[in-house]
Amino acid sequence: MNERTLSSRRRFLSRVLGATGVLLLAGCERLSQSEWFPKVLAAGERISEAAQTLVTGRKAMAQEFAEVDTAEPDSEAYEALAAKGFADYKLEVAGLVASPRSFSLAELRALESRTQITRHDCVEGWSAIGKWKGAKLKAVLDAVKAKPEARYVVFYCADPMANDGTDLYYESIDMDDALHPQTILAYELNGEVLPIKNGAPVRLRVERQLGYKHAKYVMKIELVESFAHIAGGNGGYWEDQGYQWYAGI
């Protein structure tokens, strides 16, 4: 069974589970109106709080970061591009394509674009709604003539994963998501040029998946048949740390 079939089945199961969830929520609403169920929930909350206090203590500090962690990627090449307003930026598209090439920002802007207001859902639990505009990824793939054996699209970013800069942060999606009309390479946010903190000059928006799939600072795209030759071989930086490759919502 190929990955595309598995991906389709996952989406089908997600829809079934979603429908089941609606029915369960209806049942939960009735339970919440009973006398005994809220007491059960309250007891569970007290147990959870006690366990957390036992493990971490009420005075435990949240993790803090250095200022550099809030800034752009730690890359001299990226800093040089940003200093010139990304005038020299080139998006390389290679791999299983008939016509590999690079795209400037102007060339990306000249491709068929899409503007959409969507919600970004982070795996950490927060969400935010934004208005994104960018080139349709399908338009990019059409321009380079993706080969039939290409099964995945891999995005390499400006962020180095190792201190020596040998490997770049990367993420991937399958061809179903790559060709979806809402999958774009965004260069604008809320009517303005995409800010550095949000992934300038270009970031992936793959709206049917969780936030960690939305690669920022995209520098190169590669079409591949498998992940065997790429970093940890699991299709993405976070996937190499144990996250699931398919993060559909």
C-alpha positions in Angstrom: 0.0 0.0 0.0 1.6 3.3 -1.0 1.8 6.4 1.1 -0.8 8.3 -0.9 -3.4 5.6 -0.3 -2.5 5.6 3.4 -2.8 9.4 3.5 -6.3 9.2 1.9 -7.3 6.6 4.4 -6.0 8.8 7.3 -8.2 11.7 6.0 -11.2 9.4 5.8 -10.7 8.1 9.3 -10.2 11.7 10.5 -13.6 12.7 9.1 -15.2 9.6 10.7 -13.7 10.4 14.0 -14.7 14.0 13.7 -18.3 13.0 13.1 -18.1 10.6 16.0 -16.7 13.4 18.1 -19.8 15.6 17.4 -22.0 12.8 18.7 -19.9 12.4 21.7 -20.0 16.1 22.4 -23.8 16.0 22.3 -23.6 13.3 24.9 -21.2 15.3 27.0 -23.5 18.3 27.0 -26.3 16.1 28.5 -23.8 14.7 31.0 -22.7 18.3 32.0 -26.3 19.0 32.9 -26.5 16.1 35.3 -25.7 16.4 39.1 -22.9 13.8 39.3 -20.8 14.4 36.1 -19.5 17.9 37.0 -18.4 16.5 40.4 -16.4 13.8 38.6 -14.7 16.4 36.4 -13.9 18.6 39.4 -12.4 15.6 41.2 -10.2 14.9 38.2 -9.1 18.5 38.0 -8.0 18.4 41.7 -6.1 15.2 41.1 -4.3 16.6 38.1 -3.4 19.8 40.0 -2.0 17.8 42.9 0.1 15.6 40.5 1.5 18.6 38.7 2.4 20.3 42.0 4.1 17.1 43.2 6.2 16.8 40.1 7.1 20.5 39.4 6.1 22.5 42.5 4.0 25.7 42.4 7.0 27.9 42.3 8.7 26.1 39.3 9.9 28.5 36.6 8.7 28.3 33.0 11.5 27.8 30.4 13.0 31.1 29.3 15.0 31.8 26.2 17.7 34.1 24.9 16.7 37.1 22.7 18.3 35.3 19.8 15.6 32.6 20.0 13.0 35.2 19.0 14.9 36.4 15.9 15.6 35.2 12.4 17.6 32.0 11.7 21.2 31.9 12.9 22.6 31.9 9.4 25.0 34.4 7.8 23.6 33.7 4.4 20.1 34.5 5.6 21.3 37.7 7.4 22.9 38.9 4.1 19.6 38.3 2.2 17.6 40.1 4.9 20.0 43.0 4.9 19.1 43.7 1.2 15.4 43.2 1.7 15.7 39.8 0.1 16.4 41.4 -3.3 18.9 38.6 -4.1 16.6 35.8 -2.9 16.2 32.7 -5.1 14.0 29.8 -4.4 15.7 26.7 -5.8 13.3 23.9 -7.1 15.0 20.6 -7.9 14.8 16.8 -7.6 12.3 14.8 -9.6 11.4 17.6 -12.0 11.9 18.0 -15.8 12.9 21.6 -15.6 14.7 22.5 -12.4 15.1 26.2 -11.8 15.2 29.1 -9.3 12.5 31.7 -8.7 13.1 35.2 -7.5 10.5 36.9 -5.3 9.3 38.8 -8.3 8.9 35.6 -10.3 6.9 34.0 -7.5 4.7 37.0 -7.3 4.0 36.7 -11.0 2.7 33.1 -10.6 -1.0 32.3 -9.9 -1.6 33.4 -6.4 -4.3 32.9 -3.7 -5.4 35.1 -0.7 -7.0 33.3 2.2 -7.9 34.0 5.8 -7.2 30.9 7.8 -6.4 29.7 11.3 -2.9 28.6 12.3 -3.3 25.7 14.9 -0.1 25.0 16.8 0.6 21.6 18.3 1.3 23.4 21.6 -2.4 24.4 21.9 -2.6 28.0 20.6 -4.1 29.3 17.4 -4.2 32.5 15.4 -6.1 33.7 12.4 -4.3 35.6 9.6 -4.8 36.7 6.0 -2.2 35.1 3.8 -1.3 35.7 0.2 1.2 33.7 -1.9 2.0 31.7 -5.0 0.1 28.5 -5.3 2.5 25.6 -4.8 0.8 23.9 -7.7 1.8 26.8 -10.0 5.4 26.3 -9.0 5.3 22.6 -9.6 3.6 23.1 -12.9 6.4 25.5 -14.0 9.2 22.9 -13.2 7.1 19.9 -14.6 7.0 17.5 -11.7 7.8 13.9 -12.7 5.2 11.2 -12.2 7.4 9.3 -9.7 7.6 12.3 -7.3 5.6 11.4 -4.2 6.7 14.1 -1.7 7.7 17.7 -1.7 10.5 18.6 0.7 11.1 22.2 2.0 14.6 23.2 3.1 14.7 26.3 5.3 17.3 28.8 6.3 17.5 27.5 9.9 20.6 25.3 10.4 19.7 22.2 12.5 23.3 21.7 13.8 25.8 24.2 15.2 28.1 23.6 12.2 25.2 24.4 9.8 25.6 21.1 7.9 21.9 20.2 7.9 19.0 22.6 7.3 15.6 22.5 9.0 13.3 20.7 6.7 9.7 19.6 6.3 7.6 17.7 3.8 4.2 17.1 2.4 2.8 14.6 -0.1 1.6 15.4 -3.6 -2.1 15.5 -2.6 -1.4 18.4 -0.2 1.1 20.0 -2.6 -1.6 20.3 -5.3 -4.3 21.4 -3.0 -5.6 24.9 -3.9 -5.0 26.3 -0.4 -1.4 25.2 -0.3 0.7 28.3 -1.0 4.1 29.8 -0.6 3.1 32.9 1.3 4.9 36.2 0.8 2.3 38.5 2.5 0.6 38.5 5.9 -2.4 40.7 6.6 -1.8 42.8 3.5 1.8 43.5 4.3 5.1 42.0 3.1 5.7 38.9 5.2 7.7 39.8 8.3 10.9 38.1 9.2 9.4 36.7 12.5 6.7 35.0 10.4 9.0 33.4 8.0 10.1 36.0 5.4 10.7 36.0 2.5 8.6 32.9 1.9 6.8 30.3 4.1 4.7 27.3 3.4 1.0 27.4 4.2 -0.6 23.9 4.1 -3.8 24.8 5.8 -5.1 21.3 6.5 -2.2 20.5 8.8 -0.9 21.6 12.2 1.5 24.5 12.5 4.8 22.6 12.6 4.2 21.5 9.0 4.1 25.2 7.8 7.8 25.6 7.1 9.2 29.1 7.4 12.2 30.8 5.7 11.9 28.4 2.7 15.1 28.4 0.6 14.9 25.2 -1.5 12.2 22.7 -2.6 13.0 19.2 -3.7 10.7 16.6 -5.1 11.5 13.1 -4.1 10.2 9.5 -4.2 11.3 8.8 -0.6 13.0 10.3 2.4 15.8 7.8 2.6 18.6 10.3 1.7 17.3 13.2 3.9 18.5 13.9 7.4 16.7 11.5 9.8 14.7 9.9 7.0 11.3 10.7 8.6 10.2 13.6 6.5 10.9 16.5 8.8 12.9 18.0 11.6 10.1 17.5 14.2 9.2 14.1 12.7 12.8 13.1 13.4 12.1 14.0 17.1 9.1 11.7 17.2 6.2 13.9 15.9 3.9 12.3 13.4 4.6 13.0 9.7 0.9 13.5 8.8 -0.5 16.2 11.0 -3.9 16.7 9.4 -6.6 18.7 11.3 
